[in-house]
Amino acid sequence: MEYRKLGKTGLEVSVIALGCEAFVEDKSNAKSFLDMAEEAGVNYFDLFSPDPEARSALGEALKGRREKFIIQSHISSVWKNGQYERSRDLDDVKAAFEDSLERLGTDWIDVGMIHYCDADSDWQAIKDNGIVDYARKLKAEGKIRHIGLSSHNPKVAM
């Protein structure tokens, strides 16, 4: 497997990563997915799925090998009424992140990705509602090691 530095983080990540959105459909595959990833040298995965049961299945699959993987998880994605939602409500964001750590059975996430900032109004809400400050607090506490931002809009991301 080829590895590259992830931006300015210093993390060495595999050029192929594991996306976890499909875990929502069949949570029974979590262990076999991680087994195959580990065997192939894939060390990086994006935990997009906010589904609590999928995160629990992944937590079970991570037992005894958390240090072998670099986890990117989203801040501002929540699970409400049986579905994914993007949230700018700080209380919801905090509850979802803490629940994610518990379900994953870990004390930290390598990259805390402030999720889905596609418009200037998204960025304003993220700043004004305390989400950026919350991400910085998580980093200071060691609960996330690096802060990222995801966007589908290059202008907003810049």
C-alpha positions as CSV (number, residue, x, y, z in Angstrom):
1,M,0.0,0.0,0.0
2,E,1.2,3.5,-0.7
3,Y,0.9,6.1,2.0
4,R,0.9,9.9,1.9
5,K,1.0,12.7,4.4
6,L,-2.5,14.1,5.0
7,G,-2.2,17.9,4.5
8,K,-0.4,19.5,7.4
9,T,-1.4,16.9,10.0
10,G,1.7,14.7,9.7
11,L,-0.6,11.7,9.5
12,E,0.6,9.0,7.1
13,V,-2.6,7.7,5.4
14,S,-3.2,5.0,2.9
15,V,-4.0,6.3,-0.6
16,I,-7.0,4.1,-0.5
17,A,-9.4,4.8,2.3
18,L,-12.5,3.0,3.6
19,G,-15.8,4.9,3.4
20,C,-18.3,3.8,6.0
21,E,-21.6,5.1,4.6
22,A,-22.6,1.6,3.4
23,F,-22.4,0.3,7.0
24,V,-25.9,1.7,7.4
25,E,-27.3,-0.9,5.1
26,D,-25.6,-4.0,6.6
27,K,-23.9,-3.5,9.9
28,S,-22.8,-7.2,10.0
29,N,-20.0,-6.4,7.5
30,A,-18.1,-4.0,9.8
31,K,-15.6,-6.6,11.1
32,S,-14.9,-8.2,7.7
33,F,-14.5,-4.7,6.1
34,L,-11.9,-3.8,8.7
35,D,-10.2,-7.1,8.4
36,M,-9.9,-6.7,4.7
37,A,-8.8,-3.1,5.0
38,E,-6.1,-4.0,7.6
39,E,-4.9,-6.9,5.5
40,A,-4.6,-4.6,2.4
41,G,-2.8,-1.9,4.4
42,V,-5.7,0.5,4.4
43,N,-5.3,2.6,7.6
44,Y,-7.7,5.5,7.0
45,F,-11.4,5.6,7.1
46,D,-14.1,8.2,7.0
47,L,-16.9,7.5,9.4
48,F,-19.6,9.4,7.5
49,S,-22.4,7.3,8.9
50,P,-24.2,9.0,11.7
51,D,-26.4,5.8,12.3
52,P,-25.7,4.9,15.9
53,E,-26.0,1.1,15.2
54,A,-23.4,1.3,12.4
55,R,-21.0,3.2,14.8
56,S,-21.6,0.5,17.4
57,A,-20.8,-2.3,14.9
58,L,-17.7,-0.5,13.9
59,G,-16.7,0.0,17.6
60,E,-17.0,-3.8,18.1
61,A,-14.8,-4.3,15.0
62,L,-12.2,-1.9,16.3
63,K,-11.7,-3.7,19.6
64,G,-8.0,-4.5,20.1
65,R,-6.8,-2.6,17.0
66,R,-7.9,1.1,17.3
67,E,-4.3,2.3,17.0
68,K,-4.0,0.6,13.6
69,F,-6.5,3.0,12.0
70,I,-6.8,6.7,11.4
71,I,-10.4,7.7,11.9
72,Q,-12.0,10.8,10.3
73,S,-15.4,11.4,11.8
74,H,-17.9,14.2,11.3
75,I,-18.8,17.0,13.6
76,S,-22.3,18.4,12.9
77,S,-23.9,15.3,11.5
78,V,-26.6,13.8,13.8
79,W,-29.1,10.9,13.7
80,K,-32.7,12.1,14.4
81,N,-35.9,10.3,13.8
82,G,-34.1,7.4,12.1
83,Q,-32.2,9.4,9.6
84,Y,-29.1,11.5,9.0
85,E,-29.3,15.3,9.5
86,R,-26.8,18.1,9.3
87,S,-27.1,20.2,12.4
88,R,-25.8,23.6,13.5
89,D,-27.4,23.2,17.0
90,L,-24.5,23.0,19.4
91,D,-26.3,20.8,21.9
92,D,-27.2,18.2,19.2
93,V,-23.6,18.4,17.8
94,K,-22.1,17.7,21.2
95,A,-24.4,14.9,22.0
96,A,-23.8,13.2,18.7
97,F,-20.0,13.5,19.0
98,E,-19.9,12.1,22.6
99,D,-22.2,9.3,21.5
100,S,-19.9,8.5,18.6
101,L,-16.9,8.2,20.9
102,E,-18.8,5.9,23.2
103,R,-20.1,3.7,20.5
104,L,-16.7,3.5,18.8
105,G,-15.1,2.5,22.1
106,T,-12.4,5.2,21.7
107,D,-11.3,8.3,23.5
108,W,-10.2,10.1,20.4
109,I,-10.8,10.7,16.7
110,D,-7.9,11.5,14.5
111,V,-9.6,14.0,12.3
112,G,-12.8,15.8,13.4
113,M,-14.4,17.0,10.2
114,I,-16.8,19.9,10.6
115,H,-19.3,18.6,8.1
116,Y,-21.1,20.0,5.1
117,C,-20.2,23.7,4.9
118,D,-21.5,24.5,1.4
119,A,-22.7,28.1,1.7
120,D,-21.4,31.3,3.3
121,S,-24.5,31.0,5.6
122,D,-23.3,27.5,6.7
123,W,-19.9,28.9,7.7
124,Q,-21.6,31.8,9.6
125,A,-23.8,29.3,11.5
126,I,-20.8,27.1,12.3
127,K,-18.9,30.1,13.7
128,D,-21.9,31.8,15.4
129,N,-23.3,28.7,17.0
130,G,-20.0,27.7,18.7
131,I,-19.2,24.7,16.6
132,V,-15.7,26.0,15.7
133,D,-15.0,26.7,19.3
134,Y,-16.3,23.3,20.3
135,A,-14.0,21.6,17.8
136,R,-11.1,23.6,19.2
137,K,-12.1,22.5,22.7
138,L,-12.2,18.9,21.6
139,K,-8.7,19.3,20.1
140,A,-7.4,20.9,23.3
141,E,-8.8,18.0,25.3
142,G,-7.3,15.4,23.0
143,K,-10.6,14.1,21.8
144,I,-9.8,15.0,18.3
145,R,-6.2,15.4,17.0
146,H,-6.9,17.5,13.9
147,I,-9.7,19.7,12.7
148,G,-11.0,19.6,9.2
149,L,-13.9,21.1,7.2
150,S,-15.9,19.4,4.4
151,S,-17.5,21.3,1.6
152,H,-18.8,20.6,-1.8
153,N,-18.2,24.3,-2.7
154,P,-14.6,25.3,-3.4
155,K,-15.3,29.0,-3.0
156,V,-16.8,28.5,0.5
157,A,-14.0,26.0,1.5
158,M,-11.4,28.6,0.7
